[in-house]
Amino acid sequence: MLSAAVLLLAAGGCTTAATTSTPAPATASKTQSAHSGAAAPSSPHAAAAAQITIDNFAFSPAKLTVHPGETVTVVNHDSATHTLTASPGSAFDTGPINPGKSATFTAPATAGVFPYVCTIHASMHGTLTVG
């Protein structure tokens, strides 16, 4: 019973932290909506927009390769609020994404490998490769 109360308090803390977050840096474009179909028109994979899904406190796929400047949609199918934030650095940040919502960001214009985390749940991480 006590562990359930601690878990509820921890989850409540995550929600509070998410509502007081600061906005993403000006270099990242973020939009929170229920639907987004944006994709880079010059991308050879225009039919399959770049997307990362959050489910069961994990990013899927955990490793995604995109083109420089491509729009990436992040969909939260989880029961908790999450972020997808470049770490280290500030190359991109979705800000808080509430359950059932989505957000987009623009991949960096420079090729490279960009690790990312959920700033609310540090055990959640992945890698965005821009090339």
C-alpha positions in Angstrom: 0.0 0.0 0.0 2.8 2.4 0.9 4.6 1.7 -2.4 1.5 2.6 -4.3 1.2 5.9 -2.5 4.8 6.7 -3.3 4.3 5.8 -7.0 1.2 8.1 -7.1 3.2 10.9 -5.5 6.1 10.4 -8.0 3.6 10.4 -10.9 2.0 13.5 -9.5 5.4 15.2 -9.3 6.0 14.3 -13.0 2.8 16.0 -14.0 3.6 19.1 -12.0 7.1 19.4 -13.5 5.7 19.1 -17.0 3.2 22.0 -16.5 6.0 24.3 -15.2 8.5 23.6 -18.0 10.1 26.4 -19.9 9.4 26.6 -23.7 11.8 25.0 -26.1 14.7 27.0 -27.5 14.1 29.1 -30.6 16.1 26.7 -32.8 13.5 24.0 -32.4 10.0 24.2 -33.8 7.4 22.6 -31.6 3.7 22.2 -32.0 1.4 20.2 -29.8 -1.7 18.8 -31.5 -3.9 15.7 -31.9 -2.7 15.2 -35.5 0.2 16.3 -37.7 1.1 15.0 -41.1 4.0 17.2 -42.0 7.0 15.8 -43.8 9.8 17.3 -45.7 8.6 17.5 -49.3 12.1 16.8 -50.8 12.4 13.6 -48.7 12.5 10.4 -50.7 10.4 8.9 -47.9 7.7 11.6 -48.0 5.0 9.0 -47.9 6.3 7.8 -44.5 6.7 10.8 -42.3 9.4 10.6 -39.6 7.6 9.6 -36.4 8.5 8.4 -32.9 5.9 6.9 -30.6 6.0 6.9 -26.9 4.4 3.8 -25.3 5.0 2.0 -22.0 7.7 4.6 -21.0 9.8 3.9 -24.1 10.5 5.6 -27.4 9.8 3.6 -30.6 11.9 3.4 -32.6 14.7 4.1 -30.2 17.0 4.9 -33.1 15.7 7.0 -36.0 17.5 8.4 -39.1 16.2 11.5 -40.8 17.3 14.1 -43.2 18.6 17.5 -42.1 15.7 19.9 -41.4 13.1 17.1 -41.6 10.0 17.4 -39.4 9.7 14.6 -36.8 6.4 13.9 -35.1 6.3 12.5 -31.6 3.1 10.8 -30.5 2.4 10.0 -26.8 0.4 6.8 -26.4 1.4 6.6 -22.8 -0.6 7.5 -19.7 2.0 10.1 -18.5 3.3 13.3 -19.9 6.7 13.0 -21.6 9.3 15.1 -23.5 11.8 14.2 -26.3 14.8 16.5 -25.6 18.3 16.4 -27.2 20.8 15.7 -24.5 23.4 17.1 -24.2 22.7 20.3 -25.9 19.6 22.1 -27.2 19.3 20.8 -30.8 15.6 20.0 -30.3 13.0 19.8 -27.6 9.3 19.0 -27.9 8.4 20.4 -24.5 5.8 18.4 -22.5 3.6 16.1 -24.5 0.4 15.1 -22.7 -1.1 11.7 -22.9 -2.9 11.1 -26.2 -1.3 14.2 -27.8 1.6 14.7 -30.3 4.3 17.3 -31.0 6.7 18.0 -33.8 10.2 19.3 -34.0 12.6 20.1 -36.8 15.7 17.9 -37.1 19.0 19.8 -36.9 20.3 21.2 -40.2 23.7 19.7 -39.5 24.3 16.0 -39.9 25.3 14.1 -36.8 24.1 11.7 -34.0 21.9 13.3 -31.4 21.1 11.4 -28.2 17.8 12.3 -26.6 15.9 11.7 -23.3 12.6 12.3 -21.6 13.5 15.1 -19.1 10.7 13.9 -16.9 11.7 10.2 -16.9 15.5 9.9 -17.2 15.4 6.2 -18.0 13.8 6.9 -21.4 16.3 7.6 -24.1 17.0 7.2 -27.8 19.1 8.4 -30.7 18.3 10.6 -33.7 20.7 10.4 -36.6 20.7 13.2 -39.1 22.3 12.4 -42.4 
